[in-house]
Amino acid sequence: MVSTTTTLSTVRDVESDAAQQPNQGRLWDMDQRIDRPLGAEADHVRSMYLSTAVPLSVVLRLAYQSLGVVYGDLGTSPLYVFKSTFANVSVDNSDDIIGALSLIIYTLTIIPLIKYIIITLRANDNGEGGTFALYSLLCRYCNISSLPNHHPSDVELTTYLVEHANQKTRLQKRLEASAFLQNVLLIIVLLGTCMVIGDGILTPAISVLSAVVGIKAASSSLNSNVVTVLTLIILVFLFSLQRFGTARVSFLFAPIFSTWFLVLALLGCYNIIKWDKSVFQAFSPLQIVNFFRRNGRSGWEHLGGIVLCMTGTEALFADLGHFSYRSIQVAFTSLVYPCLILTYIGQSAYLVGHMGDVSDPFYSSLPQKLYWPIFVLATLAAMIASQAIITATFSIVKQSVALGCFPRVKIVHTSNNIAGQVYIPEINWTLMVLCLLITAGFRDTNEIGNAYGIAVVVVMIVTTFLMSLVMVIVWRKHVIIAILFFTVFGSIEGVYLSAVLFKTTQGGWVPLVIAVVFGTIMYTWHYGTLKRYQYEMQHKVSVGWLLGLGPSLGLVRVPGIGLMYTDLAHGVPPLFSHFVTNLPAIHSTVVFVCIKYLPVNTVPQEERFLIRRIGTRAYSMYRCAARYGYKDIHKKDDDFERLLIKSLTNFLEIEANRQQSDRESMAASWTPDEDSITSVPPLPSDTPTRLELQRVLRLHGLMGAGEQTSIGNYSTTDPGVNSATQSLDEAGNAFIQNVNDSGGGSESQDEVAFLNDCRDAGVVYILGNNVVKARKDSGFFKKLAINYIYTFLRRLSRDSRVVLNIPHECLLQVGMVYYV
């Protein structure tokens, strides 16, 4: 038996689709039977992926690594929370310090611990977190996918399994029926994504600047320009480290940050014991009530600084793909949360007796002998703090690209074991430039903190909204539970949002501008991609019509193999018709290649390709799905051509063996009746050709529609006496003899030899070079979006031939203009 290196594509019957569209016509029905989508890409890989269990040792190792990546922003917030809370305000009442501490304790408990660690992390999308992961999860359970080439069979044929697929809630039906609500949902998701990118710009600025400003506390005569320059140098160094990947960076940063958390806890205990133990009354919620009762509106404005205690929480969720939700839970509950609570209590204990130091409580509360060692540690910790949101930005941009909402960028996967650990050079350097500009422009942590607070709270509100939908649609919880979730967490975050929006003119405008710019980029790219795909679907060539032209397709079949790349799951792309219209010739063997990227580490070479035949052997046309894992995407595959030819060869051999087995079974059970013999019409008077005999057999059910076989055992010496005049025994013996003697071996050998001859003649990669333009009757905004913004973004994004790694010397690009 031939060893299988190619998987035969098996797809579902589409009779249900045909029943839903009864008026499409016979040609449409033929297309549904002949040209079914390649949807079995992950049948084997799915089981391979899901069968891997994460042992406890791996969870603990990831928990340790996460200290150097995920919790940096949360861990360095003690550097600036009290300073930002009471910025430009003198504190005269120690109860205000205790009230602010009470707000910090309950904010850290309700938002990061309960909302994210306990609830939200469970809503991961196959290990990925963030706003786009929640949106992707909703898309699979509702028919609201932003992907234009979404197919119903994707639910069954990928690792993303869907439960209760046939049970629709009222909310699901409402979303699926309203295009307006789907568009609003997409805009909300893009807003949250843009704010995460804004976090990636603002977090390094405020974290590093807050740490370096400690130099001025030790030497008041130091010029502020020196602090700014030193901050800029550290930021450049930080962004330069990103290319080494999350795993290497986390192993470098994890011991530093684990030390930082332990130091924070020890400093907190030291200040509590030395200064004031009465601060423990902050655990009473009444302190929050009294705080607002005393301060009124000014207390509400103080929330703009207190919100910074939970900065980095959304990065904790977005970085989930770099680790695992269990490892993040272990690290947060066992180390991060208790250390943060202790350090805030310690700072409050110091400030109760030293209210004049509220502008810099962290460095002021340090023991003098430990000042410089802790300053160095704080500076390193501030650099690490930026790592959390930078890696989160990489993750969410990768998800955006996969969902067709961001231009194609270079995505480098930096780990063989963790699928989400990625590095994106273009995003990394863009963040660095914008971060340097903001740091040099503001030079003050207060204004950067105001901008930072808006970005953080908006992302949290978006997550709360999406989580409410997930509870109803995905988890199938009662709608009252989802309303309660949104009411509790949304109201708290809404109050914080109202406080930070009050400071829009004091630096808060920065994330709003960032959101507008990146939101325009992402929505325009999605809109242009959708219009381009719709054009291809509307102008695709019917396979039924194509096969009706005959094996030559009405063209000159030149020697060689043509690999025509397409994104269409089925159907012949308009690129093909445009090509043969201008050059009425096509290669003797045509393969429509569809690249598929799967959410697995790697796809073994023996499972790389899926092959499907289009038409009969005489057409020599195939459809191929080339499967790649996330680690395979950026490998240079020099053997692609050889492996594809080898897979085609194995496909032909497997197909021949299968048809041979089917014919033997048919011959063993076949008994010809009189009607089947006498109804066969006579062949033409001249000597019948091989195809004519095949056509007769196929017409009367003696041969499958896609089968080819030798007909040499049928006697055709007398044109006037053909199979219609043979006796019953002669016909039966002839048919059985044909099956037993000719089989499929000689046919497959001839076809393999033909394929090798085509390969020796040359392989050409045919790729579309499309220009997308708005129709002349389009409106102003559509022309602006398509003709200028989308066109500009396509020029900046990575070229398809680079992404697909196509040899330049074998490339044939076909230019087309899509008027959408």
N, C-alpha and C positions, 0 to 999 in steps of 0.2 A: 504494500500500500504506500502511496506517495506521502511523505511527511508534509503536513500542511503548514505553510508559512503565510498563507493568505486566508482570511476568514471570509466565507461566502456570506454575502449580505442577505439578511432575512428581514422582511418588513411586514407590517400589519396590512391586512386587507383594507381597502378604502371604499368598501361598498357603502358604509355609512355616510361618507362624504358625497358619494354619488346620489344617494337617496335624498340628501338635503338639497341637491341642485339638479333637479330632474330635467331642466330645460336647456342644458348646456349643449346637447347634440352628441352625435355619434363620435365625432372627432375628439371631443372632450372626454368621453367615456374611454376611448382608446388610449388617450394620454394617461388616464388614471391607472389603466392596466399595465401599460408598457413602462411608463416613466415614474416609478415610485421613488420617494426620497431615500437617500442613504441615511438611515436613522439609527443603525445599530452600532454606532461608534464605540459605545462604552459597555457593551454587554459583558465582556470578559474583564475589562479593566475595573468595572464597578465592583465586582466581587473581590478583586485583588485589593482595592482601596479600602473597602469597608471591613475587611477581615483583619486589619492591623489594629491591635489593641495597644494603648499606651501604658506601659508599666509604671509603677510608683517611682522607680528611680529616675525615669525620664521626666515625670511630673515635677519632682524635686529639683532636678537639674534646670528645667525650664523656669521654675519659680525663682531660682537663684539668678539665672540670666535676666529675668524680667526686671530685677532690681536696677539693672544698668540701663534699661530702655524705657520701661512703661511708667515708672513712678517718679521720674526725675522732676517733672513739673510740680506734682503734688509735694514732693520732698523739699523743694526749695522755696515754696510759698511762704514759710516762716520768715524769710528774709525781708518781705515787703508787705505782708498783710496788714499789720498794725500801723505801719507807716502810711499806707494808702488809705486806711480807714479814717485816720485822724489827720489827714493831710491839711496843712494850713489852718488847723484848728487847735486851740489850747484846751487841754483836759484839766478840769478843776475838781471833778468828782470821781473818786475811785470806783464808785458803783458803775460808772460808764465803762470802765475797763472790764469789770466783771460781766456787765451786760453784753459787751462785744464778745467776750470769751464764750458766753452762753450761746450766742448766735453762731459762732464758729463751730462749737462742739456739735450742735444739733444740725447744722448745715452739712458737716462732714458725715454725720451718722445717717441722715435721711437721703442725701443725694448720692455720694460715692458708694457708701456701704449697702444701703437697702435697695436703692433704685438700680444701680449698676452692677455691683458685685453679686447680689442675691437674685435679682430679677433679669436685668437686661442682658447679661452675658449668656443667658440660656437661649436667647433668640439669635444665636449666631447662624450664619449661612454656611454650613459645612466647614465651620472653623473660622470663617471670616467675620469681622465685626465692622461697625461703622454705619453711617446713614445709608450708604449704597447697598450694604449687605442686607439691611432690613428691607430696602426697596426691592432687591432681587428676590428675597424670600416672599414678599407679597406678590410679585409678578408670577411666581410659579403657582401660587394658589388661586390667583385671579388672572383672567385673560387680559392683563393690562401691561404686558411686557413692552419695554422700550426698544427691544431688539426687533428690527424689521423682518428678519428671517426666522422668527419664532415658528416652530411647528408643534402641533399637539403631541406628536410622538416623543418630543424631547423630554417630557415628564417621565416616561418609562425608560428612556435610553441613556440617562446620565446618572451621575452619583446623587443628584438632587431628587430624592424620592418625595413624593407627595402623598399624604394621607387624606382620606375623605375627599378624594378627587371628584367624586360624583355627587357629593352633598354640598350644595351651595347655600350659604347663609344669605339673609336679605341684604346685608351690606355688600357681599360679593356681587350679587346680581345688580345692585345699584351702581357699583363701580364699573362693572363690565359694560353696562348699558349706556353710560355717560362718558362721552369723549371729553367733555369739559372737565369733569372731575378727575379724569386720568391726567389731563394736562396740568391741572392745578397741583396734583400730587407730585408730578415730575418736577415742577417749578419749586415746590417746597423742598424736595430732596436736593435739587441743585443748590438751593440757598444754603442748606446745611453743609453741603460739600464745600462750597466756597468759603464758608466761615471756618471750616477745618483748615483749609489752605491759608486763610488769614491767621489762624493760630500758629501755623508753621512759620509765618513771617514774624509775628509779634513775640512769641515765646522766647526764642533765642535772645532777642533784644533786651527784654525786661529781665530775664534770668541772669544773664552775664553782667549786664550793667548794674543790677542790684548787688551782685557779689563784689565786683571790682570797686564799687563806690566805698567799700569798707576801707580802702586805702586812705580816703579823705578823713575817715574817723580817727585814724592813727596819726595822720599828718594834715592838719587843717590848712596849712600853707600850700598844699599841693594844688596846682592848677587843674581845673575841671577838664581842660582840653587833653591833659595827659590821661585822665580816666577814660575819655571817649576813644582816644587812639588805642589804648591798651585793650579796650573792649572790642574794637574793630579787628584787631590782630587775632584775638582769641576766637572771634566768630569765623574768620577766614580759616583758621586751623580746624575748627569744629566741622565746618562743611566739607573740608578736604578729607576728613576721616571717613565720610559716608561711603566712599567707593569700596571700602574693605568689607562691607556687609554687616548686617545686624549681629550675626553670630560672633564675629571677631570683635566688634565694637562692644557688645554686651559682656563678653568675657573680660575685656579690658576695663569696662566701667563698673561691672557688678561688685567687685571687692571694694572699690572706692565708695560706691553708694551704700553698700551694706554697712560700711564703717560710718558713713555720714548719718544714717538713721540711728545707729547705736549712740553716736555722739549727741544727736538731738535729744534722745531719751535721757541720757546722763545729764546733759545740761538742764533739761527740764526738772529732773529730780533735785539737782543741785540748787536751782533757784527757788523751788518750792520749799525745800528744807531751810534755806538761808534767809529768805525774805518774808513770805506770807503764806500761811496755809489756809487762810479764809477764802481763797479763790475757788475752793471746791464747791462753794455754794452756787457756782455757775451752772452746775448740773440741774438746778431747779429751773423749769421753764418760766417761772414767775419773774426771773431776772430779765427775760426778753420783754415781757409785758411792761415791767417797770422802766426798762430802757427806752421804749418808745413813748411811754407816758411822760417821762422827764424831758425828752429831747424833741418830740414832735417831728416836724419836717426835717430838721437837721439829722435826727436819728434815721429817717428814711434815706437821706443822702449818704449816710455812713455805710449803707448796704453796698454801695458801689465799690467800696474797698474790701468789705467782708467777703464778697463774692469771689475774690481772688484766692480764698483758701481752698476752693474746689477746682481751681484751674488744673488742667491735665486729666480731669476725669473722663472727658470724651476721648482723649488720646488713649486712655486705658482700654476703652472699648474698641477703638479703631485699630489698635495694635494687636488685637486678639489673634489675627492670622499669623503673627510672628511667633506665637507661643501656643497656649491652650487655655481655655477658660478655667479649668481646674487649677493649673499652675498659678494663674493670676489671682484666683480666690485664695489659695494657700498663702501666697506672699503678702497680700493685702491684709488679711485678717490676723496673721500671726506676727507681722513685723511693722508694716507701714502704718496702719491705723493707730495702734497703741503708741507708737513713737511720735506721731504727729500730735495726738491728744496731749501727751506729756509735755512736748515742747511748747505748745500754745499755753498750757496752764503755767509752765515755768516763766514764760515771758510776761504773762499777766501778773504773776506773783512779784516779779521785779518791778513792773510799771506801777503797781499799787503804791509802792514807796518812792518811785522815781518817775512821776508823771511828766516831768520835763524832758525825759528821754524818749518820748513817744515817737519822735521823728526817726529814730533808729534803735529800736529796742533789742534787736538781735546782737549787734556788735557791742552795744553798751552793757549788756548783761553778762558778757564773757569775762571769766577770770583773766586778769592781766597776763599771767604767765602763759596762758593758752591762746592768747589772741592771734599771734601770727600762724601757728600751726592750724588753727581752725579757719583762719582767713584763707590759707592755701587750700584747705579741704573744701571750704565753701565755694571758692572759685572753680575748683574741679567739679563740684556737685552742680554748679550752675551750668557748666558746659554739658554735663550729662542730662540735665533737665531738658535741654533743647532736643536731646536725642529722641525723647518720647514722641513729641509732636512731629518731628521731621520724618521718622519712620511711619507714623500714622498718615502723614500726607502722602508718602509713597504708596501705602496700601490703598488709600481711597482713590488715588489717581489711577492705579492699576485696575481697580474695580470699574471706574468710570470709562476707561478705555474698553474694557471687556463688554460693557453695556452700550457702547457706541455713543458715549456722551463726552468724549475727550479726544483730541487729535492723537494720531499714532505717535508714540514716543518709544524710546529704547528702554525696555524693561529687562534689567539684569537680575536673574534669580541667584541669590548668594548662598543658598543652602540646599543640600541634597535631601534633607530630612523634613524641613519646615517649609510648606508650600508658600506661605505668605511673606517670607523674608525676601524683599526685593530692594533694588536700588535703581533710581531713575535719574540719570545724569542731567537731563534738561531741566527737570523740576528742581533738583538739588541746587544748581547754579542760579536758577531764577529766584529761589527762596533766598539765597545768599545775597544777591545784589539788592533785592528789596529790603532785606533785613538790615544791611549796611546803610542804606539810604534813610530808613526810619531812625536808626540809632544815631546817625550823624545829624539828622534833622531835629529830633526832639531833645536828646541829651538829658532827659529827665524821666525817671521811672513813673512819676505820677500821671503824666499825660499818656505814656505808653500803657500804663495800667488801665486807664479809662477805655482806651481802644481795645485792650485785651479783654476786659470784662464783657463788652458787647458781643464780641465774637464767641466767647465761651458760652454765654447764656443762650444765644440764638441757636447754637448747635444743640444744646440740651433740650430746648423746647421742641425742636424738630424731632429729636429722638423720642421724646415723650409722646408726641403725636403719632409717630410711626409705630411705637410699641403698643399703643392703644389699638391700632388696626391689627397688629400681629396677634394680640390676645384674642380678638374676635374671629379673625379669618384663619389663622394658622393654628393657634392653640385651642380654638373652639371653646373659649370661656364665655360665660354669660356677659351680655353687653353691659350689665350693671357693674361688673368687676372692671371692665375697661374704662367705663365712665369714672368710676371711683379712682382708678389709677391716674387718669388724666387730670382729674380735679385736684387730687392731693399734690402730686408733683408739679403739674402745670401751674397751679396757683402760686406755689413757692417760687418757681422759676420766673413766673410772670411778675411778681413783686420785685425780684432782683433785676429783671429786664427794665422795668420802669425806672429803677434807680440809676442804672448805667446809661440809659438813653438820655437822662437829664444832663449828662456830661458829654453830649455829642460834640459841642463846640470846643471842648477841652481835650481834643485828641480822639474822641469817639467816632469821628467821621472816617477815620482810616479804614476800619474793617468794612464799612459800608461801601466805600469806593472799591476796595478789593473785591467785594461780593458782586458789584455791578460789572466790573471788568471780566472776572473769571466766569460769572454767570452768563454773560453775553457770549463768551467763547464757547462754553459747554452747550448752551441751548442752540446756538447757531450750528455747531458741528452736528449735533443730533438731528436737527431739522434738515440740514443738507444731506446727511447720510440716509435719512428716511426717504427723502424725495428721490435720491439717486436709485435706491433699491426699488421704489415703486415704479420708476421708469423702466428698470430692467424686467420687472415682473410683467408690466403691461406690454412690453415689446419682445418678450421671449418667444422663441420659435417652438411651435408644437412638434413634439417628437413624433406623433402620429402622422402629421403631414410630412415630416422629414423622411420617415421610413417609406411613405407612399411614393417617393421619388425613385425608389429602387436602390440596389446596392451601390451604384455609382453616385447617387445623390444628384444626378444631373450635372456632375462636375468632372473635372480631370483629377483622378486620384494619382498623385505623384508619389514616388517611393519615399519612405521615411515615416517617422512617428511625430505627430503633433500633439503636444501637451497643452491644452487650452485651459487656463485657470479661470475659475468662476466662483462666486459666492453663493450662487443659487443652489438650493438643496435639490431641486429637480427642474426639469425643463432645460432647453438649450438657450444660452444667453444671447442677447442681441449682438454681442461681439462676433459670434459665429456668422450670423447672416450678413453683417456688415463686411466681414472679411471676405466671404465667398462672393459677395456682390461686386466688390472691387477687384477681386482676384479669383476668377471662377475655377479655382483648383484647391484641393485639400489633400492632406497626406493620406496615404493608403491605410494607415491606422491612426485613429483619433481617440484621444483619452481626455475626457473632461475631468480636471483635477480640482478637488475641493479640499482645502486645508482645514483640518479640524484641530482645535486646541482643547485638551481635556484637563480637568482639575486633578491631575495625578502627577507624581514626581517624574516618572518617565514611562514611555510605552516601549516594551521590548521590540527589537527589530522584527521578530517573527510575527508580531501582531500589528505592525505599522500600517499596513495597507488593507483596505476593503475594496474589492472589485465587484462591479456589476456590469453585465453586458447590456448594450442598447441594441435592440433588434436581433437579427440572426447573425450567424457567422459570416455571411456574405458581406455584411456592412462593415465589419471590423471596427466597431465603435464601442467604447467602454466609458464607464463612469468610475472614478477612483476617489476614495476618501483617504487622505494621508493623515494619520493620527499622531499627535505630538503631545507630550506632557509638558508641564511648565518648565522643567529643566532642559528639555530638548529644544525649546523654541529658538534659543540663541546659539545652538551648536551649529557649526558649519558642517552640513551633511553632504560631503563630496560624493558619496555613493548613492545619492537619491535616484539618479537615473538607472544605475545598475540594479538597485533593489526593486524599483518599480517594474522593470522588465522581468526580473525574476519572479515577482509576485504575479504578474500577468501570466507568465508561463505556468506557474503552479495552479493558478485559477483555471486555466484551460484544461490541465490534466485532471483536476478534481471534477470539473464539470463533465468531462468525457467519461470518467469512471462512474459518476452518478447516473448519467444517461444510459450508459451501458447496462448498469444494474436494473434501471427501470425497464429497459427494453426486454431484458431477459425475463423479468417478472411478467411482462405483458405477453411475451411469446409462450410462456408456460401455461397461461390461462386463456389464451385467445382461441376462439373457435369461430371461423368465418361462417356466416349464414349466406343464404342465396341472394338476399336483397343487397347485402354489402358488396357482392361481386357484380351483379347485373346492373347496378346503378352507376358503376364507374364509367364515365364517358370515355370515348376513344380519344387517344392522343392525336396530335397533328399527323398528317400523312407522311411528313418527312421524319427522319430519324429523331426520336425524342432526346432532348437534352436532359442533363442531370437535374436542372432546376425545374423543368416541366414535370418530371416524374415526382419530384419532391412535392410540388404544388398539388398534384393529384392525390398523393397519399395524405397530405395534410388536410385537404378538403374533406376527406372521408374518414378522418379520425384515426388513420393508421400511423400517424406521426405527429408528435407534438408541435405546437406553433413555433417553439424556439429551437427545435431539433434539426440537425443535419445528419444524414447518414449516407452510406454508399448504396447505390441502387443497381450496382453492376449485375446482381443475380437475376434481375428481371429481363426476360428475353424480349428483345424489341426488333428481331430480324424481320418480322412481317408487320409493316405498319398497319395493315388492315385488320390484323388479329392481335389486339393488345390485351391488356389485363382484363378488359371487359369480356373477352371471349375465352379466357382460361377456365378450365374446370375448377370445381371447388377445391379438390385436393391439390392441384397445381398451384393455386393462389396461396393456399395455406402453407404448403411446403416452401414456396418462394419467399413468403414473408418471414417464416421462422429461420430459413437458411440465411436470409439477409441479416437477421439479428445476431445469429450465432457466429457467422463468419466475418462480417465486416466490422461490427462493433463500433466503438468510438475511438479506438486507439489510432488507426490510420488517419482519421480526420484530425484528431488533436495533434498528431505528429506533424501533419502538413501545416496546421495552423501555427504551431510553435516555430517551424522552419520559416514560415512566412513572417512571423513576428521578428525573428532574428535577422532576416534579410532587411526588414524595415529599420531595425536598429542600426545595422551596418550602413544603411543609406543615410542615416543622420536623425538626430532628435532635436526638435525645435520647440522652445518654450514660447507660447503665444499668450501675451498679456495685454490687457486693455490699458490704454493711456487716455483716460476720459477727461473731458472738460465739461463741467456742469454749469449751465446758464439758465437763468429764468426766462420764461416765455415773454414775448413782446407785450402781451396783454396783461402781464403781472403787475401788481401794485408796487408802489414805491418801496415799502419796507421789505417785500420779498426780493426785489431786485437788489436792494442794499445788502440783504443777508446773504443771498446766493452769489451774486456777481462780484462782490467785493470782500465781505468778511469770510465767507466759506472758502472762496477761491484763495484768499491770502493764507488761511489756515492750512489748506491742502498743500500749498507750496512750502510751508514751514514744517509740516509733518514728515515723518520718514516715508521714503518712497516704497511702493509695494515690492519692487524687485529686490530692494535691500532687505525688507522684512522676510521675504520668501527665499532669499539667498539664491537667486537665479543666475547662472553663469552668463556673463555679459556677451560672450561670443556666440551663444546659442539663443539669444533673446530676440524675439520678434514682437514689437509693440504695435498695436493697432489703435490708431487715433479715432476717437468718436466724440461727438458733441451731444450731450444730453440736455434737451430743453424741457425743464421740469415746471 
